[in-house]
């Protein structure tokens, strides 16, 4: 359609030889817009896409255009306007035969306001022909010229013919648009039905999402009233566990829930008459959805003003519609401005409601000149037509008739599917109910046949078991209370609002409060936690808040808490959520003052700095002296010389390893470890590492067993050799004499995960999964010994710096406690993981993974 109109105005302008020809289309509110335009050499400014207020073409003029099909020609220089109504052929002939009649155009003086209006637009001559479509004024065909120009009957008739053709084109375009809209309508319905009958997890959710998207809504919901009920009286031995519940399906923005606390006295009296089960449910839920509220039900029952059709309520703007204030507030809470509600029924049965929501939109309009409400056109014509952009914010997004028709059809499909589903559920329930009745009756008969003495004995045993359970629960509660009081760490519990509900004496002592003074206090304000840099946490940003909101466990070290006297101290704490029935009902925080630990860490750092500085210089001298001693100038027996050299060399190498370990730890802390990655073979790496450790193993009568793979890796070979050597060294140290230390490797692909994971701990399983996310496969290296094993609470701690296992076996003493920390750093820098699995007196196995893939080198 736009292309046809553009071609029309261009041909019209060339025929009339005017400066501008435009097609002006009216809007329902009386305003109009230039939808097509042709201008000759920019002699007049462009008005394409600009809108004119309704006042620019008065209602009286529009009536003449419509009823008389009046055409007008204005000549500003002569102050004349020619009027020519569209006449039938007979009337036109009769008019031209009259005295002095040479034309069908009647001229008179033009309104000065009209002249001033055209002059302000830069127009000296104009020709206007109305465009009528379906007995209404669709628009105007307008020709403008910047200098005086006369138009005659010939030009007028040709323009009229072209205008009639435009009317035909508009009719065809409207029919085509209607056909397309009908096709879209059917496509939306077909796709929705396809979703409703699909086998996805929640077809109603998928179908509703599709409807919301197609209707350009901000959200929508389905309320489905439960139809599953039973009229029979339940047997006493097996009462129903819960009543049937209504269901909601949500998509997008949703209105706020109602507070159940606001109820009438009549409603409260009715609730008192309900069953104990319903009372329990009302205690558990303090809010209710819109569809459950009395306001919603009474409103839809009595409201006829907003009913577009039966069982369909259309509210284009909640700010102007007559709806209950409580419902309006709930909708406004989610910025919902427009509402469409359809009552779902099938087979004369009420099923629920389909509700669709729209938020306000911003409407942008380009006007031909700035509108001045204080100076209307009736008092003075506008003097400027410079384009002015008007943006009206937060306007209601009204529902169109085709939207309502589409939603009606969609609601019928939803109702049909919901009805069929509920019917199937009823049949299932009836079958289950019948089976339950049979079982209940059988149980009754069997119970009746039992001897009275057996029943008494059973009751006595039940009472004894119940008493025993109560005593056990009492003892357990007492034990938990003693444990809580005896714990050295501070422990406190909070509710979902962050208020302290319990605390142990250690927590009160660390914080400097009496134990009873902590209960009921808002934890965040009481402790005033800050980050290590001194920045105070906001409540919504704190790790403890995240534990309450998301159920996450947080282990935080280095934050500061505040005592009652205002002093601050560093803490390490773990916040863990308390969950019940899948919901977080609070959290437990275990914390301790780590002031002394930080002091020890500081001493360790100082120790490393001193040792690295003090030992390197004497090491150089020792090795130089031993080099001289190994020569023949000194008169010492060969046996003694050799022994001195071996002892000195052994101790020198030990000191060098100590210094290197300490320096590696410092590099790890400073992030200065540089990996020189290259392509190398795993078999070569394992061979070199075992060769380095073979002498140590032979000295301790340990057998080394190596099983490797010939596979290419993109790693730093020296660092991986160092890692394997450290693991072998530890295994040799802690293995008994004449035992075997094994090292092996295997490549794991996605289809191998289920087979290998059953032998791994939770840490190992997550490491394999993380490696497969990075590479195509994962290399798993294992070092296994037959030593005493590692306690479970130390399996993670041994990878920390300066951590060593306490043992009474002097042969196992030595080392810095840095080897495993260095191993973990090296493996993690290669995007792998390292961990240990062990059972006491059954040996230990150390694992580490490396991802393998063609693109890892990039």
N, C-alpha and C positions, 0 to 999 in steps of 0.2 A: 504493500500500500504506500509507504513513504516514497518509493521510487516512482510510482505512477503520479503522485501529487507533484513531485519535483519536476518531472518531465512536462506535466501540464502547465505549471506556472512558467517554465522556461519558454515553451512554445507560445503561450499567451503573451508573454512580454515581447517576444520577437514580432508577433502579429500586431499588437497595439503600439509597438515602438515607444513604450513608456519606460520610466526609470526603475519602477519596481512593480512586481505582481506578487501577491501573497495570498495564501489560503488561511483563513482565520477560523478555528474550531471552537465552538462553545462548550463549556463544562456545565455539569448539572447545577452548580451554584450561580450561574449567570456570567462568571468570568470567562475569558477566552484566551487562546494561545495561538501564536503563529506557528503552523505545523509545516508549511512549505513556503519557499520564497525564491524569487529570481530578481537580481539587481543588475542594472546596466552600469558598468564602469564605476561602481561605488559612488554614484551620484546621490544616493540616499543611504542613510545608515541601516545596517541589518537589524531586523527585529525577530529573526528566527529563534524559536525556543522561548521567547519572552511572553509573559502573561499580562493581560490587561484586566483591570477590575470591572465588575459588572456595571458600575456607574458610567463607564466610558461609552457604552451603548445602552441608552435608557430602555426601560421595559416597554414604553410606547413604541419606540423604533423597532424593537424586536417583534412586537405584535404585528406591525405593518409588514415587516419582512415575511412573517409566517402566513398571515391571513390573506394579504393582497399580493404576496410574492413581489413586493415592490422593489424595483431597481432604482438606484440614484446616481446622478452625475453632478459633481460640484465643481464650479469654476471660481476659485478664490478671487481672481482679478476682477471679475464682473459681479461678484457677490451674489451669484445665482446658483440654485440647485434644481436639477432636472429630475422629475419623478416620472417613472414609467412602470405601472403595474403590469404583471404578466397576463395578457389578455388571450382569449381564444381567437382563432383565425377569423370567425365571423365578426366578433366585436372589433377586431383590429381593422378589418376592411370598412366597417361602418364608420369608425372614427376617422379614417383617412379620407372618406368621401364627404365629410362635413365641410362647411365653409372655412376657408383659410387653413385647412388641416393638411400639413405636409409631413408631419411627424407624430409619433405616438408619445413623445416626451413632452411633458408639461413643465415649464420653468416658472420659478417664483424666487423671491428673495430668500437667501440662506440665513439661518440663525447666526448671529455674530459669534456666539460661543463655538459653533461648529467651525466657523472661519478661523477663529483664534486657535482652536484645537489643531486644525490642519496646518496652520502657519507654524505653530510650535514644533510640529513634526517635520517641517521643511517641505510640505506638499502644497502645490498650487492647483492641481487638478486631481480629481479622484473619480473612480467608477466602482460601484458596489453592486454585486448580484448575489442574492441569497442562495444558499445550498440547502435544499430540503431533503430529508430522508425519513420515511415512515411518519409523515404528517407532523414532523417537528423540525425546528430550525437547527440543522446540524452545524452550519458555519456560513462564512461569507467568502466570495471570490472578490478580491480588492485589487484595483490597479491605481498606482500613485505616479504622479509626474511632478518634477521639481519646477517646471515652468508651465504657464497656462497652455491648456490643450483642449480641443473640442472633441467630443465623442458623439457620433451620430447613431441613427437607427441600425445601420449595417454592423457597426462594431458591437452595438448592444446585443443584437440578435445572435451574432457569432459567439460572443462571450456566453450568452444564455445556452446555446447549443453545447458548448464545451462544458458548462456547468452541469447540464443534464447528464453528460457522459461521466462527469465526476461522481454524480449521484449513483449511477449504475455501478461504477467501480467501487464505491463505498458499500453498496449492497452486496456485491460479490465478495469483497474483503471480509465483511461481517459474517457472511455465510461460511466462508473458509475458516475464519477464526472460531465460529461456533462448532464447526466440524472437528477442528483440532482440539478444542476444549473437551468435546465429548469423548474423543479418543484418549486424551489424557485422563479424563474421569474414569473410563473403563480400565485403562492400564493401571491406575492407582488401586482400583478395587481388585483387579485380578492379582496384582502383586501382594496386596494385603491378605487376600484369601489364601494365596500360596504360603505366606508366612504362618497363617493360622493353622494350616493343615500340615506344616512341616514337622520334622522329627527333632528339631533343635531342643535344647534344654528347656527354654521358656518361650514358646511360640507367641504368647500374648504380648510379652515384652518386645519381641522383635517386630510384631505387627504394629504395636502402638508407636514404637519409634519411627517406623516408616510413615505412619499417618501424621505424626507431629512434624516430621521433616517436609512432607509434601504440602501441608497446609501452612507452612511457615510460622509455626507456633514456637513459643518459648518453652512449653512443657505440656504435659497431659497426664491423665491418670484414668485407670479403670477401677471402679469400686464394684466388687462382686459379692453380693450377699450370700451367706452360706445357706444352702438348701438342705444340708444333710442333718436330718433330725429323726428321732424315733418316738412314736406315740406310746409304745409299751412301757410298762413300769419296770425298771431295771431290777434284776435279782439282787438281793442283799449281799450275796457272797462275792459278787464281782461288779461293783459300781463303776460307771464310766470314769476314766481318769481325767478327761477334760472335755469341755463343751466345744461344739464346732465354732470356728472363728471365721469372720469375714475376711476377705482378701483384697489387697490393693496392688495394683501394678503401676509403678511410677516411671515417668520419663521427664527429664529436664527440671525446670523450676517448679516448685510446689508451694502451695499456701501454708501458712503456719498452722500448727495444731491448736485445738481448743483446750483450755484448762478445765478439767472435770470439776474443779472446786466450785465453779459458778453454776449453781443448780437451784431450782425452785424447791419449795417445801414439799410440793406434791411429788416431784421426782425422788426426793430423799425418802419419802414414805414408801414409794413403790420399791425402791432398792432394798429397804428393810425386809420386804416380803420375799425377796429372791432367795435362791438356795445358797448354802455356805460356799459352794464352789464359785458362784458368781461374785459373792462378796470378796473372796480371796483374789479373784482376777481384778476387781476394781481397786483393791489395795495396791496391787502390783503395778497398775498403770494409772498415772495421774492425768494423762492427756487423752484426747480422742480426736479422730479425724473429722473433717468437715461433714462427710456423709452420715456420721453417727450422731451429729448434734441435733437437738430439737429445732434450732433455728433453721437449719438446712431443710429439714423435712417439712416444717410448717410453711416455709417460704415457697418451696416448689409446689406444695399442695394448693396454695391460695393465689400464687402469682400468675395472672393471665396477661399482664401488660407486656411482659418480655417473651411471651411464647410466639415464636415465628410460625410454628406448626404444632400439631399435637405432640406432646412428650418431648418437645425441643425448646429450650430456652436460649435466646440469643441476647447477650449483653455486650454491646459494642463499646460502652464506656461505663465502668463501675462508678465513676465520679458523678455521672448524671442520672444513672439508672436508680430505680427504687428497689434496693436490696437491703436486708438487715445489716446494721452497722457492724456487728461482730463478724459477719462473713466478709464485708468490705475490708475490714481491718486485716483479717487473715490473708486476703488476696493482696492487699497493698503491701504487706510485709515482704512479699516476694516480687514486688513491682509488676504485679499482674494487673492489666488495665482492661483487657477484653476477655470475655468468658463465653464459652459455648457448652451447653449441657444437654445430653441426650439420655432419656430414660430408656434403659435396655429391657425389652420385654420379648417373650417368645411363648407361643401357645397360651396367651393371656396370663402369663406368669411373670411377675417382677423379678428381674435378675440383678439389677444394679444401675450404675450410671457410667457414662463415658463423658469425661470433662476435658476440654482443651483450653489452653491459656495462651494469651498473647501479651507481650510487654509493650509499653509505649514506644513510639518511633519518632525520629526527627524528620520533618518534611521540609524539603528545600524547594523554593520557588524563585524563579528569576522573573521579576516584574519589569515592564517597560516604564520606568520612572518610579521614584520612591513614593509610597502611599502616605498621604498626610490626612489623618482622620480629623484634625482640627480645622482643615481647610477643604471641605468636600467640593466635588466638581460642580454641584449646583450653584455655588457661589462664585467660583472662578475656574476656568479650565486649567488643567495642568500645563506648566510652562516647560517641563523637561521630560524627555523620554529616555534618559540615560539608564541603562540596565542597572537594576538594583536587586541584589540577592537577599531574599527573606528566608530565614531558617526558623521554623516553629518547632520547638523542642517538646518532647514528651506528649505527642499527640496519640490519640487512641487509634489502634490498628483495627478498623472496623471489619466485620464479616460481610463478604459479598454473597449474593444469592446462590452463586454456583458453589461456594464453600458450604453453605447450609445443605444444598441438595446432595453434595458429595458425602458430607458427614452422616446424613440420614441413611444413605445406602451402606456406608461403612458400618454404622451402628447395627443395621440388620444382620450383617455378616458376623460381627462380634457376638451379638445376642444368640445367633444360631449355634455357633461353636460352643459358647459358654453353656447353653442349655443342653446340648448333646453331652458335653463333658460332665455336667452335674447329674444328668440322667444315668450315665455310666457309673458314676461314683455311688449313686443311690443303689443301683443293682449290686455293686460290689459290697456295699454296706449290708444290704439285706442278706446276701449269701453268708457274709461273715457273721451276721447276727444269728442266722439259723444255726450255723456250726457252733457258735458260742452257746446257744440255748441247749443243744445236744450235750455239749461238754459239761455245762452247769448241771443239767439234770442227772447225768451219769455220776458227777461228783457228789451230788446230794444222796443218791442211792448208795454209793459206796460208803459215804460217811455214816449213813443210818445203820449199816450192817456192822459197824465197829462195836466192839464190846464196851460197856460203860467204864469198866476198869481201865481199858486201854486209853479211853478219852481222858480220864482223870490223870493217869500217869503222863500222858502227853502234855497236858496242861501244866502239871508240876514241873516237867522238864523244861517247858517253855518259860515258866516263871523263873526257874533257876538260871536258865540261859540269859533271860532278860536282866536278872539281878547281877549276873556275872558281867554282862556287857556294860551295865551302868557302873559297876565298880571299876571295870577296866577303863571306861571313859573318864571316870573321876581321877583314877591314878594317872592316866595319860595327861589329863588337863593339869594335874598338880606337877607332874614331871616337866611339862612344857613351861609352866610358870617358874619352876626352879631353874631350868636351863636359861630362860630369858633373864632372870635376875643374876645368874652366875656368869653370863657371857661378859667377856672383857670388852668387846666392841659395843659401841652405842647402837641401839636398835629402837626404831620407832615406826609406828604404822599411821597412815593417813587415809582419810576418806576421799571420794572423788573430788571434793572441793578443796583438798589440800590441808584440812584441819587434822591435827594429831588426835588419834583415838587411843593409842597406848604407847608406852615407852618403858625401857628398862632402866635400872639405877645407873648403869654405866653411861647411858646417854645423858641423863640429868647431871651426873658428875662431870663429864667432859664439858658440857655447856654451862655449868655453874648454876643450875637451877635446882630447886627442890623437885623431887620426882613428880609430885602431884600437880605442880604448877604448869606442866607442859600440856596436859590434856585440854583439848578444845581450842588450842592456839593455832593460828594460821602459820603453818610451817615456814613458808617463804619469808614472811615478815620477821619471824622469830630468829631464823638463822642468817638472814640477809646474805645469801651465798654470792660469791664473786668468782670471776675467772682468775687464773694465775696472774694475769696482767693487771688485775685490780678492777676490771669492768664488772659492774653489777648485773646479774641476770635479771631480765624481765621474767615474770612468772610464766608467760606463754612460751618463752624461749629456753627455759631450764630443762635439763635432762629428766628431772623428776616429773615435770608436767607431761613430757613426751611419754613417760612410762604410764601415766594415768590415761592419757588420751589414746595411745596406740598399742599399749600392752608390751612395749619393748623393755628389755633389760639393759640398763646402762651401768657400765663400770667406769667411774671417773676418778682420776688421780690428779691432785694438784690444786683443786679448787679450795676456797677458803670459806669457813663458817665463822659466825660471830658468837662470842660468849655473852653471858648476861652483863658482865662488866664492860663490854664494848671491845675487848681484845679479840683479835682474829687469829686463826690457826689453820694450817694446811690440813686437808683431809683426803682420805681415799674412801669412796663410798660406792655401794652397789644398790641400785633401785630396781626392785622386782615387783611386777604387778600381781595383785590378788584377783583371781578370776573365779567367777561362779556362774555356771550355766552359760558359758561363752561370753559373759560380760565382765568388764573390769569394775570391781567394787571398791578398789583401794590399792595401796601399794605399801611395801615394807622396805625401809631404807636401813642398811647396815653400814656404819661409818666408824672410822678410827682416826685418831690424831697421828699424823705422820711426820710431826716435827723432828723426832729423833731419826726416823728413817732418812729424811732429807739431809740431816747432818751426816749420817753414815755415808750416803751417796756422795756428798761433798768430799768426805775424807777419802773415799775410793778414787774420786777424780784426782785429788791431790797426790794420792799414792801412785797412780799411773804416771802422772807428770814427773814425779820425783824419780821413780824407778827407771823410766825411759831415759831420763837425763843422766842419772848417776851410773847406770850400768853399761851404756854403750862405750864410754871412754875406757874403763878398765878391761872390757872385753877385747878391745883392739890390742891393748898391751899384752894380755894373757896369750892371745893367739900368736903374737909376734915372738914372745919369749919361747913358747912351745916350738915355734918354727926353728929357733936357734938351738933349742935343746935336742931337737931331732937330728941335728947335724953332728958330725964326728969330732968337733973341737973339744967338747967337754968330756972329761975322763970319768965316765960312769959306766957301770957294767951294763952290757946290752939288755939284760933282763929287766933291770931297774928302769933303764931309760924307756924301754917299751911300755912298762907298766905305768910310769909317770905320764907318758904321752897319752895312753888310753884313758887314764883317769881325767887328765886335764882336758883332753878333747871331748870326752863324754860330758863333763860338767859345762864346758864352754858351749857345746851344742845345746845343752839344756837351757842355759841362760839366754842364748840367742833365740831359741824358740819362745821363751818367756817374753822377751822384749818384743819379738815379732807379733805375738798374740796381743800384747798390750797395745802396740801401735795399730794393729788391725782394728781393735775395738775403738780406738780414738778416731780412726778414719771412718768407721761406721757411724759414730756419733756426729761427725762433721760432714758426712755425706761425700767424702772424697775418694771412696773406692771406685776405681775405673776398671771396667770390664773390657778386656781385649778379646772380643769374640771372634771366632773363626770356625770354619768347618772342620770337624775332627771326628774320629771314630770312637764309639763308646768302648769297644773292646780294648783299644790302645790305652784309654784313660784308666780303666779298671786294672789292666796289667801293670801300668806304672805305679798306681797307688798300692797294689798288693806287694810289688817288688820293694817299695820303700818300707813297708811294715814287716816284711818277711823275717828280717834279722831280729826285730823285737819279738816276733812270735816264736822264733826258734829259741831265743834266750829263755822264754817262759814255757817252752814245750807245748805250744799251741799250734794246732794245725789250721792253716788257712785254705779254705775251699772257695774258689772263684768260678762263677758261671755267668757268662756275659752274652751280649748280642753284638753282632756286627751291624751297627746302624750309625748313620751320619747325623751329627748334632751341630747346632749353631750355638756354641757356648765359649766361655773362657776356659780352656783346658786346665790351666794352672789352678784356677779357683776350684774347679770341680774335683781335680786330684786332691787339693788341700782338704776339701769337704770329706771325700771318701777316706782319706788317710786319717783324719780326725776321728771319724766313726769307727774305723778299724782299730785305731789306737785305744779308744775307750773300751771297745769290745775285748781286746786282748788284755787290758789292765784288769777287767772285772770278770774274766773267765777263769775257771779252775784249771789246774795243770792237766795236760793230756786231753783237753777238750777241743772242740772244733768251732772256729768262727767262719760263718758262711756269708758270702756276698753274691747276690744274684740280681738280675734285671729282667724286666719284661715290658713289652710294648702293649698298651691297652687302647683299644678302639671303642667306639660307641656300643657296638654289639657285645663287647666283653664285659661291660660294666656290671651287669647283674651277676655274672659268674664270680668276679673278683671282689665285689663289695661285701659279700657275706663273710669274708675273712678280715675285713677292716673295721676299725672303730668309726664313730661318727665323724671325727676329724679327718680320717682317711677318705671317707666317702665324699665329703664336701671338697677335699683337695682334688680328687679325681674329676668330679663334676666341673670344678673351676678350671682345671687344665684343659678339658675337652671344649670349654667355651672359647679358649684362646687358640688352641691348635687342633689339627686334624686327629691327633692321637696323643697319648700321654706315656712318657717313659717312667716306670716305677722301679726304683733302686732300693734293695733291702739288705741290711747288714744285721745278721742274727748271731747272738752268742748264747752260751749256756751258763751264764752267771746267776747271781742271786736274785736278779729282777729289781724292779723299781716300784715303790709304792704308788698307788693310783693318784694320790694327791700331789705327787712330785713329777708326774709325766709332763706337765706343762712348765713347771718352775725350773727344770734343769736346763731349759733353753735361755734362761735369763743370765745376765752377766754375773760372775763370781758365785754362781750357784753350784754346789757340789753335794753329793750324797754323803751322809755320815756313815762311816763303817768302821768296825773294830779291827778289820783285817789290815795290818800294816803294809802288806804287799800292794794294797790298792791305794795307798796314800799318794799324794802328789798331784801336780797340775794346778792350773790357775782358775779353773772354773769359767774359762772364756771360750773354749773350743766349740761347744755347741751353739753359743750365741753367735760366733763367727760363721758357723755352718748355716744357721738360719738366715743370716743376712745375705750370704752368697746365694743360697737357693732362692730367696725371695727376689733378689735382684735379677734372677733368671726367670721370674714369673712362676716359680714353683712353690711348693709347700714341703715342710719337714715336720715329722712327728714321731712319737715312740709308742709302742704297745708292749705291755709287760705284765707278767704275773709273778708274784713273789715266789722264789725258789724254782722258777721255771724258765729263767732266761729272759732276754729282752730282744726286741726287733726294732731297729730304726729304719724309717722309710723316708725317702724324699722323691718328689715328682719333678719332671721337666716337660713342658709342652713341646710337641713336635709338629712341624708344619712347613710347607714349602715357602710361605711368605713371612716366616718369623724373622728372617734376616733384615727385613725392612722395618 
